[in-house]
Amino acid sequence: MPNGGGVRAVIDTNVLLSGLLWHGTPHRLVERIRTGALTLVSSPALLAELAEVIGRAKFQVILARSDTNAEQMLAQVRQLAEIVDPPPLPTPVNRDPDDDVVVALAVAAQADLIVAGDDDLLGLGAYAGIRILSPADALAIIDG
């Protein structure tokens, strides 16, 4: 069930995974989702990407050390996120189709921000009035 935070954001998979597994700025974003200060918006495509990445062998030790597993972590994300299945963008905005999936979701979900660690996405700066920010810049806005 979405928690109704004031700021709505699409968080790219690598930033979200970093926030779920390690401490630091991405983790502070995940904490804001948990407290309701931030609404995480995701899509079936992004959840599938997260499942694929988190299922990689290199993350199994980290998950085990955190006393969790990929299924539990994915269930947690599904519980925290508002899920939207967006239509594709009318025209590509980036050379990476995965980035277009993120932008299409943000547009369809009327997100305030896209949080990314990806230079191609960050290089756009904004799309359709939606700012594309690093985790640190996003956190500064959320924390006001």
N, C-alpha and C positions, 0 to 999 in steps of 0.2 A: 504494500500500500504506500503510495507516495506520501511524503511528509509535508508537502505544501510550503516549502521554503520560499522566501521572497525572490531570490535570484534563481532563474532556471538555466541550467547549463548542460551542454553535451561535453563529456570528457572523453578524449580519445583513449583508445584501449591501452596504450603503453603508460599513459599518465595514471589511469585508473588502476592498472595492475600494480604499478609502483606504489600507489597510495594504499592498496590493500595489503601488500607484502612487506613494505619497509617504512621506516620513519622518514620525516622530512616534509617538505612543502606539499607534495601530492597526498601524503597521509593526513595532513591538516585539512585538505579539501574533503577527504572522506569523512573526517570527524564533523565537518560542517554539514554534510549530508545527513549524518546520524543525528545531529542535534536539530535539524530542520531549518538551518540558516541557508541551505542550498538544496534545490531540487535537482536531482540527477535525472536527466532524460536519456533513455537508451532506445535501441531498436532491436528487432530480431537479428539483423545482420551484425550489429556490434556485439550483441550477446554471443552469437556464434563465433565471432572472431576472438572474443575473450575466452570462450571455452576452449578453442583450438590452442591459443597461446598458453593458457594456464595449465593445459594438459601436457605440455612439453616436459620431458624428463628432468631438465635442469631446475624446474620449479618444485618438483616433488619433495626434495629434502627441505626446502624452505617451508612448504605447506605443513609437512610432518612436524617440523620444529615449532610451528605455530599451533600445533594440535588441531589442524583442520585438513581438509582435502579439497580438491577442485570442485566437487559437487556441492559441498557446503558453502564454499565461497561464491559460487555462481548463484546458489539459492539466495544467499544474502544480498547479492547485487540485484537480483530480480525483485526481492522484497523492498529494497530501498528505492528502486528506480520507477519512474513513470515510463511505460513502454509505448512507443509510437512507431507505426510502420509507415515510413514516409514514401511518397512517390519519388521517382528519380528527378534530378534537376533537369530543366528543359535543355540546357547545354552544359557541358563539362566546365568546371571552373579551375580544375587543377590537373596536372599531368598524371596524378595517381588516382585511379578510380575509387580506391578506399577512402581517400580524402573527400571525394564528392559525396560518398555515402554519409559521412559525418556532417557535411554542410547541408545536404538535403534533409537530414533529420532535424538539424537546428532550425531550418526554415519551417518545416512542417509542424514542429513542436512549439514554434514561437519562442525559442530560447533567447535568453539575454546574452549568453556567452558561449563560445566554444573554447574549451581549455585544451591546449595541445602542447606537445613537446616536439612536434614535427615541423621542421624548418619550412617545408612547402606550405603547410597550412598557416603557420605563423606569418609567412611572407605575404599572405593575402591581406592581413591586417583586419579586415572586416568583409562581410558579405551580407547584402540585404539588411544593413543596419545592425547586424549581429557582430559584436567584436570578437576577434580571435586572439586569445591571450595565453601567455605562459602561465604555469601554475602559480608562480609568485605574484604576477600582476593580477590574476583572477582573485587570489586570496586577499590582496589589498582592497579590491573593490567589494568583495563579500563582507569583509570585516569593517568596511566603511572608514 
